[in-house]
Amino acid sequence: MIRYYNHNGDFKLESGDVATRLTIAYHTYGTLNADASNVVWVCHAFTASSDVADWWKGAVEEGSLLDPTKYFIVCANCLGSCYGTEIYDASVEIPFLTMRDLGQVHSLLADHLGLKKIHKLIGGSTGGMQAMEWAYAEPWRFDHLYLLATVPYTSAWVQASSEAQRMAISGAKEPQKGLEAARAISMLQFRGEDPYNLTQDDSTTDKLKDFKVCSYQRYQGEKFERRFKVSNYLSLLGSLDNHNIGRGRGGVAKALSDINVPTTVVSISSDIIFPPRDVRVLADNIPNAQYFEIDSVWGHDGFLLEMKQLTAIIHNK
Amino acid sequence: MIRYYNHNGDFKLESGDVATRLTIAYHTYGTLNADASNVVWVCHAFTASSDVADWWKGAVEEGSLLDPTKYFIVCANCLGSCYGTEIYDASVEIPFLTMRDLGQVHSLLADHLGLKKIHKLIGGSTGGMQAMEWAYAEPWRFDHLYLLATVPYTSAWVQASSEAQRMAISGAKEPQKGLEAARAISMLQFRGEDPYNLTQDDSTTDKLKDFKVCSYQRYQGEKFERRFKVSNYLSLLGSLDNHNIGRGRGGVAKALSDINVPTTVVSISSDIIFPPRDVRVLADNIPNAQYFEIDSVWGHDGFLLEMKQLTAIIHNK
């Protein structure tokens, strides 16, 4: 069940803007134990929602990664999204956000819920960016940090995709409909080469046009356009682009060396948006970190799909 | 100097359409020798022109790859392009083309120029696709074939990018302006990860927005929109998507095994649109082929930039 917390106080953004009010949408699963030592906090990726059981298939089940019979699991809809978490700032239509702002929202909700200690903080993709920002800001709060298929800063190549998406949206007859092309563009990197070639290959047919990947791209675009709002998407794209754990903190290596939380870092072998060589930089610089690479053909989505390998890694830590 | 050949006869396309007239624009450099044994034919890539000396910097020079003091060099603007080669078919605004149609145009021009034998046929990228189609159709014409940074068929991942580009164009307020986003999208693959990260990195700055890669993407989009025509671009995209040397010929391996021309295949280590593992399939299946991989950080563009390594390979063959 979705719940809401209305934070009635100023919320200062990294940009200097101040929001006057904030609503945070969240889900919980399982029960908090007596000494509040069983909290697992999940930061969701990009355009997902607070309903982990919905988007992370098989994760919220007895014996699985997020076992609700053992853990009290919390997931908040990230700031910038259109699934319930909302910022109120009359001065701008599209709030300018950073991953640090997104991280701060989780902290506010944890305080509201009275959760001083969090046993496991888990974030994949842009969820991992929020998690590392939160862990940097409040290392005392966490027993263990899990960073999955995520990177210390967003590369120029990924920023280039975001800009192509903004160009498609701003040039569109209707910006909202521009989300269709934007989604098709973003999938080139986050789904990636191998998954497309494995599932959408037409090279053994005699087709000259109407390849199955064409309808796949359009279908994914239309599906996304129906479920997301263009102004929110632009906010999220901006926060992805400016993700940089090292900004104003003496650089990436220095900032990571200050994350004083035992950390497990996991990459996916076929991930091209956040490739293993970039993910590995996290483990190379966080002092108490271990690194694992999951062998998977599913690209970036592997962190959602390789449940067995991921559960084995996280349960052993 | 650009020249034109007007072919006044039917030109049958693979789709079954018949064009009633065809103009072929081309450049030549150097002088044909007495026994016509010094012909080097270059098939240009995607949106380039017949002016090789303009787009292949340093190639058309004494001592270089295309030495005009030794060779008679010919380059025709490919069918579908907007640089002089034109098809006349009143029935359609955007002709539906395949790489086989593009290959056939070179054959018509060679016949017109009286060039029965071609010493070297060189094609990079989609130029290589045309070259392999031409060599398949008329193997007797060539002493040697050079396939650079090209593949036997277009992958689903590359088709997915084309579809995202078509979505950006068809959704644009003005289709012609949609070329800007299309170019920005296409560069994600053909420029590729490493070149973006090497030249457009902002991760050591404290910027929150306006990353240099953003203006780079917009600049490249605008520059392209000024020089290319959207209807031609859509034709070329279609021919890229349906490139498949094996179509109707018993599959890729069988078709390649029928290319009875000594062949040199070259890939670029950091090329992600036509990665070495895909390029290599050409050399693995063409009976008399040698394979080289050029070590380069410049992605797909490496075949245009790594002149020294490429010249060494081609001069030795």
Interface residues (C-beta under 8 A of the other chain):
Chain A: E14 S15 F96 T98 Y153 S155 A156 W157 Q159 A160 S161 E163 A164 R166 M167 A168 G171 A172 K173 K177 G178 E180 A181 A184 I185 M187 L188 Q189 G192 E193 Y196 N197 T199 Q200 D201 D202 S203 T204 D206 K207 L208 K209 F211 K212 V213 C214 Y216 Q217 R218 G221 G238 D241 N242 N244 G246 R247 G248 G251 V252 I272 P275
Chain B: E14 S15 F96 T98 Y153 S155 A156 W157 Q159 A160 S161 E163 A164 R166 M167 A168 G171 A172 K173 K177 G178 E180 A181 A184 I185 M187 L188 Q189 G192 E193 Y196 N197 T199 Q200 D201 D202 S203 T204 D206 K207 L208 K209 F211 K212 V213 C214 Y216 Q217 R218 G221 G238 D241 N242 N244 G246 R247 G248 G251 V252 I272 P275
